[in-house]
Amino acid sequence: MKLSIKRIVLLSVLGIFALGVVAALVYSDSYITRLAHQKAEAALQTHVEFADVDLDIRSGTVTFSQVSVYHHDRKQEKIGEIPVMAVRLRNLRDIFEKNQPVELTLENPRIKFATTRSGAWELSGRIPLMNRESGEWPLAPYDVDAITVKDGELEFRDGRMGTVIKLSKIQFHAERFREATPDAPLPVKFEAKFIVGGSGRIEAKGEGDFLSTKTSFQADIKVEALPLAPYAAYYESALPVYVRGGAAYFSAKATCDRDKLKIPIHASVSGLRVDLKKHKNFEFVADYKIDSMKDSRGMVVADLMVGGDLQKPRITFLTKFDAGVGVGMKAVGKKIKSGFGKVKNFFSGN
């Protein structure tokens, strides 16, 4: 079958157009890849890798695959791994211009966060993107409409307390990341839920200002089956016992005003087990005292306050848990002293 001149011309034009579209897409992906890499390393001031960049013009989404962020000093250590990071923009043409509204989605991110012995973040001041000292919007040039985290993991190494806290199955969503204004002092709305210590379930919903030089927020928190023993370093110094087991359940209203934290907690503790710091031969008395403190549900009730500086919070026991255990242990001490006194009197003939 013979092709007419018009049909040949039309097919040639369509072929050239298709090649042009393919070339434009390849060039766009290549350009965005190079530019994104430059921008990422400039913003984080460290080595950043990603395996692939996919550009979907129809949805305005740029998807980065296998993103790795390396430690500034320990060059082989990854502080962030994100299998899939999707950035959705309203206008791809001005992708790196100021005030671009974006939506950010992180799938299965694994993040490591460490502090020094003073409680400060070990990379404080090292990452321009996270530097709030100047009071500037740290994610400039973007206006973040939404951030979503799906099934994330966080490893927190607390240099001040010498502990490692692991969060898993993190689900997080926040909207309207903006600087605070007089009309909107807590502009960011957020929801989160995650697992801590392998079994503790935590949910939080609230609003906050995370972009000012000092953080403010208020949130409703629900905690279930939080294991106590792994985090004893944060509260055990105020007690006459070592906490060896137990799980806490409570709901609380958390507030933070310019880095000043306040969380009053009325907790129920199940399966509480303790060892005496002194008089270890009389630990059966500690068990007896714990049993006597249980309510009709078999729970020990503890009232405490988490407060102080956001980076160095303090835990203060207010009523039953500290007072009950403390009084019990003092009673044990008195009985021990009385017993030794009787033995001494017997041998002295008194």
C-alpha positions, 0 to 999 in steps of 0.5 A: 500500500502506497502512502500519500505525501500528506500521510508521510509528512504527517507521520514524520511530524508526529515522529519528530514531535514524539522524539521531542517529547521523549527528549524533553522528558529525559532532559527534564529528569536529568536537569531536575536530578542534577539540580535536586542533588545540588540543592539537597547537598547545599541545604544539608551541607553533607553528602546525599545520594538517591538512585532515581528521580521520576517526574510526573508532569500530569500530577506535578510530582517529583519522586525520589527513590532510595534517598540516603543522607550521610553524617557530616563527620562519620562519612560512612554512617547514614543518618537518613534513609528514605526508600520513596520521597514524593514532592508534589508541587502546584507548578513544576515550571518554578520548581526552585522558586520562592514560596512554592506550595508543596506536599511532601510524602516519606515512605518507610523513612529510617532516621537517626537522631543523636544528642550530646551530653549537654542535651543538644543535637549533635549536628546543631548548627551544621545543617542550614535547612534546620537552623532556626537561630536566625528565625528564618523559615527553615524550609525556604523557598517552599511553603509546605502545605502537608507532610506525611510519613508512612511507616517510619522508624526513628532511633534517638540516641540520648547522649545526656542520659546514655539511652537509645529510644526506638520508635517504629511504625510511625504514622505522621501527618501535618498541615500548613507548616507556616511561621506563627502570626498574631492571628495564628500563634500555633499554625501547624496542625498535626496527628501522629501515632507510633510504637515505642520500645517495641510495645508501647503505643502512643497517639498524639493530636494537636497544633504547634509552632515549630518554625520559630527559634523556640518551640510551642505546641499543645497536644492531646496524648494517649499512651498504652502499654509503655514499658517502664524499665527501659526508660528508668534512667529518666525518673528512677533517681527520685525513687528508693527502688530500681524499676525492673518491670511494668507498663504505663497507661495514661491520657494527658494534655501536653503543652510547650510554651517557647521550649518550656514543657508541661505534661501533668500525668495521672498514670495507671501502671500494670505489672510493676516490679521493683528492687530495693536500692538498699536493704536488698535482703528485705525485697519481699517487703517491697513486693508486699508494699507494691501489692498494697498500693494496687487498686481494684484493677490491679494497677498502681496509680502514679501522679507525676509531672513532666516539665522543664526545658524541652531539651532537658525535661524533668520528671517529678513524682507528685503523690502516690507512687513516689510517696507510697514506695518511699514510705514503705521503704522507710518503714522497712528501714525502721524495722531493720534498725529495730531488729538490729537493736533487739539483737544488740540488746539480747547479746548485751544482756539488756 
